[in-house]
Structures are given as C-alpha cells and as structure tokens.
Amino acid sequence: MPDGTQPRQTNTLEPYWMPFTANRQFKAAPRIMVSAKDMHYTDDQGRQILDASAGMWCVNAGHGREKITEAIRTQAGVMDYGPAFQWGNPGAFDLSARLTNLFPGDLDYVFYANSGSEAVDTALKMALAYHQLRGDARRTRLIGRERGYHGVGIGGTSVGGISNNRKHFGNLLAGIDHLPHTHNLSEMAFSRGQPDWGAHLADDLERIVALHDPSTMAAVIVEPVAGSTGVLVPPKGYLEKLRSICDTHGILLIFDEVITGFGRLGNPFGADHFGIVPDLMTMAKGLTNGAVPMSAVAARAGIYDTFMQGPPHMIELFHGYTYSAHPLACAAALATMDVFAEDDLFNRGKALAPVWEDAIHGLKGLPNVIDIRNLGMMGAVELVPREGAPTTRAYDVFLKCYEKGLLVRQTGDIIAMSPPLIATEEQLGEIMSILAEAISETE
Ligand SMILES: Cc1ncc(COP(=O)(O)O)c(C=O)c1O
C-alpha cells in the first residue's frame, strides 16, 4: 500500500493541481517563473519576461520592492502569527488608520480577509446582516452582473456572471439576479476611455427591482471596471445611475475594487475616479503589492454603527478568518502604502494613462483586432474568434507573447493588460511592439 512517502507520479509537475489552468496542456509545455524584479520576471530558462499584467493585476508598485520585502522579513522575526479573534496586533490598527484615510467619503471602517473571494463573500454577508439588524430582514436579494467576476466563493460565484465559473456548481445561492453586462461591440468598439453609449443599461436595475419588489433587495455588486472578463469600461453615466437607483430603493451598492483599487485608474480607488462612494468596497491584490495574501472590505460608518448595538460583550459580526489581519500581511500592506506614497504612484498612473491609451490604440488595424479599450492603466485588445474554436486565437497570441518575452493575460478571445505603475514610457512601447508582432504572426 502506498504510505504517502513515495511520489505516485514520475512527472514532477504532475501532483500540483493548478487553479484556472489547462493542467494537461500546461504540464506538457510548462511556463515557470523563478524570480521577479521591477518590471520583469525571469523564467526557469533564464529568460527575462516583461510583465504587462502586474502579475495578476496585483503588483502595482513593480516586483521585489525592497521596503516591502524587508517589512515582511522583520515582522516574521518579531511575531509570526497573532490570533485574530478577540486579540489584535499593532499592524492591524496602524493599517486600518492608514487605509481609512485613503478611502473616499465615510468609508471609515475596514475588515480583513485573505483573498478577493473572501472579501466579496464578507461584503455580501455584511449586506445581508445589515438589513436584518435594521429590522428589514426581507431584504435578502443580491444583484450581480453578467460578465462580472467576484472570485470563487459560493457567494462570489453566485453574483458572478461567467457561465464557465458557474455551470458545474449546482444552483449556487438562491435569490440572485444579474444586470446585463455593458459590452456592445457595435456601439462602443475602439472607445478611448469610457464609452459614450450605454448609460441606459443601468435602467435594468429598475426593472429587476420592480420584478422582485424593492423591499426584497439587499445589495448590488459590480466591479467599477470589469477586469477579468476583459476590461469592460463602464459607459459614461452608468455607475452614477446605479448609485442613484440604489439610493432610491434603499439598496446597498458594493464596489468590488479588487483590481481597480490602489492606483489602477490613477486614483487610490475606482470610486475616486468615478466620484461615487459605494456602501461597501472590497479590495485585495494591490493592497500588499501581491507580496502576501490579504484583502479587505471597507464599510461606511452607518453600516458599522448598525452592528454596534446590543450588549457590549456580544460579538457583533459572527464572521472572520484565522488569518484576518495577519501580522505579515499588515506589515506588507503598510510598507506597500509607504512605497505608493514615496513614489507618488497613483499620480504616476494618472500621468501614464494617456500614453498607455495612445500606445494600445496604436494596435488598431492589425489582423483580427475587433476592439481596443482602456481606462487608467488597464487595457484590452479583443480578437475575432476562430470559426468553431473560440479562445484559441487569443491563447496563441498569449503563447507567442511569452515566447517573445512578454507576460499578458488571456481571457476568452481577449488579451488584457495592466502593467505595474512603475513602467516607463519605453516599456509601454515595448509591450505594444511585442504584442503587435504576436498578433500579426497569429493566423
Ligand atoms: C473584481 C475581483 N473580485 C474578486 C476577485 C477574486 O480574488 P482572489 O483571486 O484573490 O480570490 C478577483 C480576482 O481577480 C477580482 O478581479
């Protein structure tokens, strides 16, 4: 009998069941990164790979920032772990003060988790509990959006709008509905920044509210810019309408800022960029520059206050994680906030955005390119799908990019990019010239 000490497989790549990966294809031709510094990865062949996607939308300050590394190292030597429930660690309080100063409006409180998925499920649970505590327990309905990505928890999967992510997992949560997505090639292809067309798509929320009755509605969750399904930029006026409809009907608005947070749009948050204060705001990724898993939910003061009732010895929110506000993550996040400030990175993102816009729109006219879109330091190039073989064209472009030393993300027939905010104008040019070659060489 195997006792677990003998590897069952001879292929050393085999035992790792990789997430969101075509395991068999990958293991036949692996892409393995072994180190990273500034704008580049180094792969196991010793090749330099220019990072056009900040890892997975998270390394906003570039790789291997010494200040962050040092903070993690130091904290590990001082206190490795601190119990999260009924105990605190100094970094958690320092970080909360720091973050709430950065948040817009009266988002004055912050709750910690470890991933974007956990932050989303936390925010959804907060919304449900908030209404219940206010004596409005019928408000249980959660509204997401088609093509939305809110991670992989059952809550996030349920409000998410990606069929492949949903279809294998049964009925998911009950009481969910979805807004239509905002992407329409015939109306908005090749828009620079926010498309002029499409604000009326937010009116669908009125339809959904009328269908289910406002008294059953708990929260609407959207990404200010949908990232994972290929940088779907909200039409002008669309998010403002969502905010106003939510206000009219007493529905909480949740912005999922896991990608758009921490400078991606040239402001601390997408909420700042659009001038809209959500009721709850999730964040992760850039919070620690990707160096230690950490996520958070920001809550408006009125929401926190609603929980602070009943006998003071009672726990107000029966929710949390063993690793909420982990000392290493807090240290990494505090150092990350220092780096953002010292390098003035949010303003740098803002200054680079027009350069990025010109660079990416320069790909117009290349074979099979049917749309190019951008906002802040996010951008995507959409390709016409191959007849009968959707996604394979963009995958081939993604592979060619890697062969040529460029890391991009592929989603469907879309190449999505979000370079670290430290990128130079020359590096943005380099990204586009490699991508242009890859697109041109792909049938
Ligand atoms: C908007 C959004 N929400 C949630 C998540 C899930 O984050 P995680 O993979 O850290 O669970 C992501 C990940 O890309 C995301 O883009």
The ligand as an SDF file (V2000), in Angstrom:
LIG
                    3D

 16 16  0  0  0  0  0  0  0  0999 V2000
  -13.0250   42.0000   -9.0910 C   0  0  0  0  0  0  0  0  0  0  0  0
  -12.4900   40.7590   -8.4510 C   0  0  0  0  0  0  0  0  0  0  0  0
  -13.0860   40.2780   -7.3560 N   0  0  0  0  0  0  0  0  0  0  0  0
  -12.6300   39.1850   -6.7290 C   0  0  0  0  0  0  0  0  0  0  0  0
  -11.5350   38.5070   -7.2080 C   0  0  0  0  0  0  0  0  0  0  0  0
  -11.0620   37.2740   -6.5090 C   0  0  0  0  0  0  0  0  0  0  0  0
   -9.8480   37.4920   -5.8910 O   0  0  0  0  0  0  0  0  0  0  0  0
   -8.9820   36.2440   -5.3690 P   0  0  0  0  0  0  0  0  0  0  0  0
   -8.4860   35.5220   -6.5750 O   0  0  0  0  0  0  0  0  0  0  0  0
   -7.8960   36.9010   -4.5630 O   0  0  0  0  0  0  0  0  0  0  0  0
   -9.8850   35.4150   -4.5250 O   0  0  0  0  0  0  0  0  0  0  0  0
  -10.8800   38.9780   -8.3450 C   0  0  0  0  0  0  0  0  0  0  0  0
   -9.6910   38.2830   -8.8760 C   0  0  0  0  0  0  0  0  0  0  0  0
   -9.2050   38.5620   -9.9340 O   0  0  0  0  0  0  0  0  0  0  0  0
  -11.3710   40.1230   -8.9890 C   0  0  0  0  0  0  0  0  0  0  0  0
  -10.7970   40.5940  -10.1060 O   0  0  0  0  0  0  0  0  0  0  0  0
  1  2  1  0
  2  3  1  0
  2 15  2  0
  3  4  2  0
  4  5  1  0
  5  6  1  0
  5 12  2  0
  6  7  1  0
  7  8  1  0
  8  9  2  0
  8 10  1  0
  8 11  1  0
 12 13  1  0
 12 15  1  0
 13 14  2  0
 15 16  1  0
M  END
$$$$
